[in-house]
Amino acid sequence: MSFKEWLESFKDVEHPYTEIAKAVFEDKDFPHDKDFDEILDYVHNIDALDDRTMEDVIEDYKKYKNK
């Protein structure tokens, strides 16, 4: 499951990542999900998303992938 597919699972449920998931899918310029450094650079340069929150989301995704 890709990062965006995993994140999409939070769009319509009550979860701490719901708002960030919605923001990512509404942002047509959000970078491709294979390069986490690019994602973090992008998030750092916009005001809509919090850097620390995105770092947490990416870390949780990595944990999910390593199960």
RAHUNOR-V13908 format. One record per pair of residues at least 12 apart in sequence whose C-alpha atoms are under 10 Angstrom apart, sorted by the first residue. I is the first residue (numbers start at 1). J is the second residue. D is the distance in whole Angstrom. If there is no record, write none. Layout:
# RAHUNOR-V13908
I_J_D / I_J_D
This chain:
# RAHUNOR-V13908
1_61_10 / 1_64_10 / 1_65_8 / 2_33_7 / 2_34_8 / 2_61_9 / 2_65_9 / 3_32_9 / 3_33_6 / 3_34_8 / 3_35_10 / 3_36_9 / 3_57_10 / 3_58_8 / 3_61_7 / 3_62_9 / 3_64_10 / 3_65_9 / 4_21_8 / 4_24_8 / 4_25_8 / 4_32_9 / 4_33_6 / 4_34_9 / 4_61_10 / 5_33_10 / 6_21_9 / 6_61_7 / 6_64_9 / 6_65_10 / 7_20_9 / 7_21_6 / 7_22_9 / 7_24_9 / 7_25_9 / 7_57_8 / 7_58_9 / 7_61_8 / 8_20_10 / 8_21_6 / 8_22_8 / 8_24_9 / 8_25_8 / 9_21_8 / 10_22_8 / 11_23_9 / 11_24_10 / 11_25_9 / 16_53_10 / 16_57_10 / 17_53_9 / 17_54_9 / 17_56_10 / 17_57_7 / 19_49_9 / 20_48_9 / 20_49_7 / 20_50_9 / 20_53_8 / 20_54_8 / 20_57_9 / 21_57_10 / 23_48_8 / 23_49_8 / 24_43_10 / 24_48_10 / 24_49_9 / 27_48_10 / 29_42_9 / 30_42_7 / 30_43_8 / 31_43_9 / 36_54_10 / 36_55_9 / 36_58_7 / 36_59_10 / 37_55_10 / 39_51_10 / 39_54_9 / 39_55_9 / 39_58_9 / 40_52_9 / 40_54_7 / 40_55_7 / 40_58_9 / 43_55_10
